Amino acid sequence: MTPSVARSVLISIVFFVCIGAGFWIHALWMTTRWTPPPAPPSTGTTVDTLQAAFVAVAERVRPAVVHIGTVQVARSRRPPIVPGPFADDPFFKDFFDQFFGPSRPGAPGEFRQPGLGSGVIINGRGYVLTNFHVIKGADAVTVRLSSKREYRGRIIGTDPKTDLAVVRFEPEGELAVATLGNSDALRVGEWAIAIGNPFGLDQTVTVGVVSATGRADVGIASYENFIQTDASINPGNSGGPLVNLHGEVIGINTAIVATGQGIGFAIPANMAKRITSQLIDRGKVTRGWLGVSLQPITTELAQALGLRGTNGAVVARVHPGSPAAAAELKQNDVIVGFDGAAVDDYHHLQRLVAEAEVGKTIKLEIVRDRQPRTVQLKISEAPDGPAPAR
């Protein structure tokens, strides 16, 4: 073989070896870089998983939901005896007894008005969280567990301004306790599960979603920051829990819109935590107070006051002798910041003030005569009675 032929053969061999190595490297690179996507889960698997989650939540929380029964002794305004010529007629006597209570000569009749609602056990020592309107005016309270055991309840404290109350009973053994979750992390569209005793039907579970958060101006309570849900809520559900898919209580069911379907409201769990801890510790709720009357900022008012938006709250009146008066706040001042937090609207400011520590000195960011200012004032305790101006 001549040197020229040998060189040609060697070049050809090297060429083919390089081509083969290139194909091998390319195949190896594609194998390590690309992997086929996982097969999508079957519809049956997804449905089974979701169904199992709902069942698990119901099994976990239902034992902590109780039936609240109340009795209120009312005095009738009936005459002491059946009047007229029918005084001896048993039919008319039964009629009067049914509507006015049994007659007692010389004394007004008495009859008992039963009530019902729901509650949720939040403490192993027998503390039950419910609505104020469930136990309002009750002369006696009973707590019936999911096991059908009944106990006499004692009202520990009430807060009409948020429609919350705490009842306690003396348990004979270990109790199922519900966990209060973080309602501030709620997102619209999340699953919501309502558990309660609508129309006295114990341990009823209904499912929906969180329809909205931060609902105010509903006209139910003085301090409103409701969760709206389309989970079915009916009379008797009041005081029962609204639960997420983690089995955490995110709200306390409190009201429905009678003229609409699929519109119910629940008190957020974070608000319930603050109120409950005070009711258990002190039997009452202490709130902060500025001593101002507030009004919302409309678009027209914002333009008149030289504001860029409608965030904040306008001072409509300053009460004499209040912390606001001591800080020299004035009518038409716009409060846009409270202790470092931006104020969304006057409802938001009301909640910030109510939750502030009494005696604490805070900074208010205001706009006066189109100029930003900062003032300091000391939070006072809100007077008793109807919800005072903030």
Secondary structure, DSSP 8 states (H G I E B T S, - for coil): --HHHHHHHHHHHHHHHHHHHHHHHHHHHHHHH---------HHHHHHHHHHHHHHHHHHHGGGEEEEEEEEEEE----SS--GGGTT-HHHHHHHHHHH---BTTB--EEEEEEEEEEEEEETTTEEEE-HHHHTT-SEEEEE-TTS-EEEEEEEEEETTTTEEEEE---SS-----EE--GGG--TT-EEEEEE-GGG-TTEEEEEEEEEEEE---SS-SS--EEEE-S---TT-TT-EEE-TTSEEEEEEEEE-TTSSS-EEEEEHHHHHHHHHHHHHHSS---EE--EEEE---HHHHHHHT-SSS-SEEEEEE-TTSHHHHTT--TT-EEEEETTEE--SHHHHHHHHHHS-TT-EEEEEEEETTEEEEEEEE-EE--SSS----
